[in-house]
């Protein structure tokens, strides 16, 4: 079984925060791929389903971000899921908005949810780093990530990013990271149509009468012809 974890904070007041993009990602996977109803387990909300032939458990820890590792560790121990089978979706301030990267292992870079995971289960899990941008100064980070996405972002690049995650979820479950990232990229930057531009309308017919061949009659002959 694969474990897909979305990081975030529980409750309506946090639902649209930048910090909750991980919750948003697993919610969209569940909806798009016909997963079962969410239920309370492992100090979190879980939903089960299948992606690309792989059985997958989606988990949204309800312990608040700073204690996410407690929920993930409980699920892993109970279901006997090894760390390489765990993928975590989270906000990433070191990536600009509308950017996504996948990595395995490494430091937590000050992210409290990842810090908790490191403490409870180790660091050798897969991460889907979903860029939300940086406020410009480290002291502003807590307020920034706990602030809602702007409406224009939600209806623009964020919607495209989440649709890309939906599209690529099966590939990710199968371990095909390249295909997953390509699916996301196609949503964020759809290819331009290769069809040629439609032909321009034919120019309107000239208002000038068609030219005739040169008249070689003499003036006198022209005059005579008028009275014939």
C-alpha positions as CSV (number, residue, x, y, z in Angstrom):
1,X,0.0,0.0,0.0
2,X,1.1,3.6,-0.8
3,X,0.5,6.4,1.7
4,X,-0.1,9.9,0.3
5,X,-0.1,12.5,3.0
6,X,-1.4,16.1,2.6
7,X,-0.1,18.6,5.1
8,X,-2.2,21.3,6.5
9,X,-4.2,22.5,9.5
10,X,-7.7,21.3,10.3
11,X,-10.8,23.6,10.4
12,X,-12.6,26.0,8.1
13,X,-10.5,29.0,9.1
14,X,-7.4,27.4,7.5
15,X,-9.0,25.7,4.5
16,X,-7.8,28.3,1.9
17,X,-4.4,29.1,3.5
18,X,-1.2,28.6,1.5
19,X,-0.1,26.2,4.3
20,X,-3.0,23.9,3.4
21,X,-2.1,23.3,-0.3
22,X,-1.2,19.7,0.8
23,X,-4.8,19.1,2.0
24,X,-6.1,20.6,-1.2
25,X,-4.0,18.2,-3.3
26,X,-5.2,15.0,-1.6
27,X,-8.8,16.2,-1.5
28,X,-8.6,16.7,-5.3
29,X,-7.1,13.2,-5.8
30,X,-9.8,11.6,-3.8
31,X,-12.6,13.4,-5.7
32,X,-11.1,12.9,-9.1
33,X,-10.3,9.2,-8.7
34,X,-13.4,8.0,-6.9
35,X,-11.8,7.3,-3.5
36,X,-14.0,6.2,-0.5
37,X,-15.4,8.6,2.0
38,X,-13.2,10.3,4.5
39,X,-13.1,8.8,8.0
40,X,-11.3,9.4,11.2
41,X,-8.3,7.2,11.7
42,X,-4.7,7.6,12.9
43,X,-5.3,11.1,14.4
44,X,-6.3,12.2,10.9
45,X,-8.8,11.9,8.1
46,X,-8.2,9.0,5.7
47,X,-9.7,7.9,2.3
48,X,-8.8,4.7,0.4
49,X,-8.7,4.0,-3.3
50,X,-6.7,2.8,-6.2
51,X,-4.3,4.7,-8.5
52,X,-2.6,3.1,-11.5
53,X,-3.3,-0.4,-10.0
54,X,-1.8,0.6,-6.7
55,X,-3.8,0.6,-3.5
56,X,-3.4,4.1,-1.9
57,X,-4.4,5.5,1.5
58,X,-4.8,9.3,1.6
59,X,-4.1,10.9,4.9
60,X,-4.8,14.4,6.2
61,X,-3.3,14.7,9.8
62,X,-5.7,16.5,12.2
63,X,-2.9,17.1,14.7
64,X,-2.2,20.6,13.3
65,X,0.9,21.1,11.1
66,X,3.5,21.1,13.9
67,X,2.5,17.6,15.0
68,X,1.9,16.0,11.6
69,X,4.5,13.3,12.2
70,X,2.4,11.7,15.0
71,X,-0.4,10.9,12.7
72,X,1.8,9.7,9.8
73,X,3.8,7.5,12.2
74,X,0.7,5.9,13.6
75,X,-0.6,5.1,10.1
76,X,2.7,3.7,9.0
77,X,3.1,1.4,12.0
78,X,-0.5,0.1,11.9
79,X,-0.5,-0.6,8.2
80,X,3.2,-1.7,8.1
81,X,4.0,0.9,5.4
82,X,7.7,1.5,4.7
83,X,9.0,5.0,4.4
84,X,9.8,4.7,0.7
85,X,6.1,4.1,0.1
86,X,5.2,7.5,1.6
87,X,4.7,10.6,-0.4
88,X,4.0,14.0,1.3
89,X,2.3,17.0,-0.4
90,X,3.3,20.3,1.1
91,X,3.6,24.0,0.5
92,X,7.1,25.2,-0.5
93,X,8.1,28.9,0.0
94,X,11.4,28.3,-1.8
95,X,9.6,27.7,-5.1
96,X,7.6,30.4,-6.9
97,X,3.9,30.1,-7.3
98,X,2.8,27.6,-10.0
99,X,6.0,25.6,-9.7
100,X,6.2,21.9,-8.5
101,X,9.1,19.6,-7.8
102,X,9.4,16.1,-6.5
103,X,12.3,15.0,-4.3
104,X,13.2,12.2,-1.9
105,X,14.9,12.8,1.4
106,X,16.8,15.9,2.5
107,X,16.3,18.5,5.2
108,X,13.1,20.2,6.3
109,X,14.2,23.7,5.5
110,X,12.3,25.1,8.5
111,X,9.0,23.7,7.5
112,X,7.3,22.6,10.7
113,X,5.3,19.8,9.2
114,X,8.4,18.3,7.7
115,X,10.3,18.9,10.9
116,X,7.7,16.8,12.7
117,X,7.8,14.0,10.1
118,X,11.6,13.9,10.4
119,X,11.3,13.5,14.2
120,X,8.7,10.7,14.1
121,X,9.4,8.7,10.9
122,X,12.7,9.9,9.4
123,X,13.5,11.8,6.2
124,X,13.6,9.2,3.4
125,X,10.1,9.8,2.2
126,X,9.1,11.4,-1.2
127,X,8.0,15.0,-1.2
128,X,5.8,16.9,-3.7
129,X,6.9,20.4,-3.1
130,X,4.2,22.8,-4.3
131,X,5.4,26.4,-4.7
132,X,3.6,29.2,-3.0
133,X,6.3,31.9,-3.2
134,X,8.2,33.7,-0.5
135,X,7.1,36.9,1.3
136,X,10.6,38.4,1.0
137,X,11.7,38.2,4.6
138,X,11.9,35.2,6.9
139,X,10.0,37.0,9.7
140,X,7.0,37.4,7.5
141,X,6.8,33.7,6.6
142,X,4.4,32.5,9.4
143,X,1.8,35.1,8.5
144,X,2.3,34.6,4.8
145,X,1.7,30.8,4.8
146,X,-1.3,31.2,7.2
147,X,-3.0,33.6,4.9
148,X,-5.5,32.6,2.2
149,X,-4.6,32.4,-1.4
150,X,-5.9,35.4,-3.4
151,X,-9.0,34.7,-5.4
152,X,-7.2,35.3,-8.6
153,X,-4.6,32.7,-7.6
154,X,-7.3,30.1,-6.6
155,X,-9.1,30.5,-9.9
156,X,-5.9,30.7,-12.0
157,X,-2.6,28.9,-11.4
158,X,-3.6,27.1,-8.3
159,X,-6.6,25.4,-10.0
160,X,-4.3,24.4,-12.9
161,X,-1.7,23.0,-10.5
162,X,-4.3,20.9,-8.6
163,X,-5.8,19.6,-11.9
164,X,-2.3,18.6,-12.9
165,X,-1.9,16.7,-9.6
166,X,-5.2,14.9,-10.4
167,X,-4.0,14.0,-13.9
168,X,-0.6,12.7,-12.7
169,X,-1.6,10.9,-9.5
170,X,-1.7,7.4,-11.0
171,X,1.8,7.9,-12.4
172,X,3.1,9.1,-9.1
173,X,1.6,6.1,-7.3
174,X,3.5,3.9,-9.8
175,X,6.7,5.7,-9.1
176,X,6.8,7.4,-12.5
177,X,7.8,10.9,-11.3
178,X,8.7,12.2,-14.7
179,X,5.2,11.5,-16.1
180,X,3.6,13.0,-13.0
181,X,5.6,16.2,-13.4
182,X,4.9,16.3,-17.1
183,X,1.1,16.0,-16.4
184,X,1.3,19.0,-14.0
185,X,3.4,21.0,-16.5
186,X,0.9,20.4,-19.3
187,X,-1.9,21.9,-17.1
188,X,0.2,24.9,-16.1
189,X,1.6,25.5,-19.6
190,X,-0.7,23.9,-22.2
191,X,0.9,23.5,-25.6
192,X,-0.1,25.9,-28.3
193,X,-2.2,24.5,-31.1
194,X,-0.2,23.2,-34.0
195,X,-3.0,23.9,-36.4
196,X,-2.4,26.6,-38.9
197,X,-4.2,29.9,-38.4
198,X,-7.5,30.1,-40.4
199,X,-7.2,31.8,-43.8
200,X,-8.0,35.4,-43.8
201,X,-11.2,36.4,-45.6
202,X,-10.7,36.9,-49.3
203,X,-10.4,40.5,-50.1
204,X,-13.5,42.2,-51.3
205,X,-14.0,42.5,-55.0
206,X,-12.5,45.6,-56.5
207,X,-15.0,48.4,-57.1
208,X,-13.2,49.4,-60.2
209,X,-14.6,47.9,-63.5
210,X,-12.4,45.4,-65.2
211,X,-9.9,46.9,-67.5
212,X,-10.6,46.5,-71.2
213,X,-8.2,46.2,-74.0
214,X,-7.0,49.5,-75.4
215,X,-9.4,51.2,-77.9
216,X,-7.5,51.9,-81.1
217,X,-10.3,53.8,-82.9
218,X,-9.7,57.3,-84.1
219,X,-11.7,60.1,-82.5
220,X,-13.7,60.5,-85.7
221,X,-14.5,56.9,-85.8
222,X,-15.6,56.9,-82.2
223,X,-18.0,59.8,-83.0
224,X,-19.4,58.0,-86.1
225,X,-20.0,54.9,-84.1
226,X,-22.1,56.7,-81.6
227,X,-24.7,57.6,-84.2
228,X,-24.9,54.2,-85.9
